[in-house]
Amino acid sequence: MDEDIRRKLRWFEFYENNGRNARFTCRHFGISPDTFYRWKKRYDPENPASLADDKKNRRPKTLRRSTLPAATVRKVEKLKNEYPEWSIRKLVASLEAEGVFLSDSTVYRIVKRLNL
Protein backbone atom coordinates (compact mmCIF):
# COMPACT_ATOMS: atom_id res chain seq x y z
CA MET A 1 0.00 0.00 0.00
CA ASP A 2 1.45 3.35 -0.90
CA GLU A 3 2.34 6.02 1.67
CA ASP A 4 -0.32 8.46 0.41
CA ILE A 5 -3.08 5.93 1.10
CA ARG A 6 -1.65 5.15 4.55
CA ARG A 7 -1.63 8.87 5.41
CA LYS A 8 -5.29 9.23 4.46
CA LEU A 9 -6.18 6.07 6.39
CA ARG A 10 -4.59 7.70 9.47
CA TRP A 11 -6.90 10.69 8.93
CA PHE A 12 -10.00 8.49 9.01
CA GLU A 13 -8.74 6.38 11.92
CA PHE A 14 -8.15 9.57 13.92
CA TYR A 15 -11.56 10.88 12.82
CA GLU A 16 -13.33 7.72 14.06
CA ASN A 17 -11.36 7.59 17.35
CA ASN A 18 -12.06 11.24 18.22
CA GLY A 19 -15.82 11.41 18.09
CA ARG A 20 -16.05 11.82 14.31
CA ASN A 21 -14.96 15.45 14.66
CA ALA A 22 -13.87 16.51 11.18
CA ARG A 23 -12.65 19.99 12.15
CA PHE A 24 -10.48 18.60 14.95
CA THR A 25 -9.05 16.04 12.51
CA CYS A 26 -8.27 18.77 9.98
CA ARG A 27 -6.51 20.91 12.59
CA HIS A 28 -4.57 17.92 13.90
CA PHE A 29 -3.25 16.93 10.46
CA GLY A 30 -3.02 20.46 9.02
CA ILE A 31 -5.37 19.83 6.10
CA SER A 32 -8.25 21.91 4.83
CA PRO A 33 -11.83 20.82 5.55
CA ASP A 34 -12.51 20.84 1.80
CA THR A 35 -9.73 18.31 1.29
CA PHE A 36 -10.93 16.14 4.17
CA TYR A 37 -14.55 16.10 3.02
CA ARG A 38 -13.59 15.41 -0.61
CA TRP A 39 -11.64 12.32 0.49
CA LYS A 40 -14.32 11.32 3.03
CA LYS A 41 -16.90 11.24 0.26
CA ARG A 42 -14.61 9.03 -1.82
CA TYR A 43 -13.53 6.74 1.04
CA ASP A 44 -14.84 3.18 1.20
CA PRO A 45 -13.77 1.49 4.49
CA GLU A 46 -13.81 -1.93 2.83
CA ASN A 47 -11.61 -0.77 -0.04
CA PRO A 48 -8.53 1.25 1.03
CA ALA A 49 -7.60 1.64 -2.64
CA SER A 50 -10.49 4.11 -2.87
CA LEU A 51 -8.05 6.61 -1.32
CA ALA A 52 -5.61 6.34 -4.23
CA ASP A 53 -5.16 9.59 -6.12
CA ASP A 54 -5.53 9.14 -9.86
CA LYS A 55 -2.95 11.73 -10.90
CA LYS A 56 -3.38 10.85 -14.57
CA ASN A 57 -6.96 12.11 -14.63
CA ARG A 58 -6.97 15.69 -13.38
CA ARG A 59 -8.31 17.29 -16.52
CA PRO A 60 -11.32 19.53 -15.93
CA LYS A 61 -14.65 18.07 -16.99
CA THR A 62 -15.40 21.11 -19.12
CA LEU A 63 -12.93 23.21 -21.06
CA ARG A 64 -13.51 26.77 -22.19
CA ARG A 65 -14.04 27.24 -25.89
CA SER A 66 -13.08 30.29 -27.90
CA THR A 67 -15.94 32.70 -28.51
CA LEU A 68 -14.24 34.38 -31.45
CA PRO A 69 -16.01 34.13 -34.79
CA ALA A 70 -14.33 31.71 -37.20
CA ALA A 71 -14.09 34.50 -39.80
CA THR A 72 -11.95 36.58 -37.42
CA VAL A 73 -9.61 33.65 -36.77
CA ARG A 74 -9.31 33.08 -40.53
CA LYS A 75 -8.37 36.76 -41.03
CA VAL A 76 -5.58 36.49 -38.47
CA GLU A 77 -4.41 33.23 -40.05
CA LYS A 78 -4.47 34.74 -43.57
CA LEU A 79 -2.47 37.80 -42.49
CA LYS A 80 0.11 35.75 -40.57
CA ASN A 81 0.55 33.38 -43.53
CA GLU A 82 0.97 36.31 -45.94
CA TYR A 83 3.37 38.18 -43.65
CA PRO A 84 5.08 35.66 -41.36
CA GLU A 85 7.68 38.20 -40.23
CA TRP A 86 5.06 40.63 -38.86
CA SER A 87 4.87 41.07 -35.13
CA ILE A 88 1.67 40.69 -33.17
CA ARG A 89 1.32 44.48 -32.91
CA LYS A 90 1.65 44.87 -36.67
CA LEU A 91 -1.03 42.21 -37.15
CA VAL A 92 -3.32 44.03 -34.69
CA ALA A 93 -2.81 47.34 -36.51
CA SER A 94 -3.57 45.71 -39.86
CA LEU A 95 -6.71 44.07 -38.46
CA GLU A 96 -7.87 47.41 -37.02
CA ALA A 97 -7.50 48.96 -40.48
CA GLU A 98 -9.90 46.26 -41.71
CA GLY A 99 -12.34 47.04 -38.87
CA VAL A 100 -11.49 44.04 -36.68
CA PHE A 101 -10.58 45.11 -33.15
CA LEU A 102 -8.70 42.53 -31.08
CA SER A 103 -6.21 42.87 -28.25
CA ASP A 104 -2.58 41.94 -28.70
CA SER A 105 -3.01 38.99 -26.33
CA THR A 106 -6.00 37.65 -28.27
CA VAL A 107 -4.10 37.76 -31.55
CA TYR A 108 -1.12 36.11 -29.85
CA ARG A 109 -3.32 33.26 -28.55
CA ILE A 110 -4.79 32.73 -32.03
CA VAL A 111 -1.32 32.64 -33.62
CA LYS A 112 -0.04 30.29 -30.93
CA ARG A 113 -3.06 27.96 -31.19
CA LEU A 114 -2.64 27.74 -34.99
CA ASN A 115 1.14 27.19 -34.68
CA LEU A 116 1.89 30.03 -37.06
PyMOL commands that set and color helices and strands:
alter all, ss='L'
color gray80, all
select helices_A, chain A and resi 3-17+22-29+33-42+48-51+70-82+88-97+104-113
alter helices_A, ss='H'
color red, helices_A
deselect
rebuild
show_as cartoon
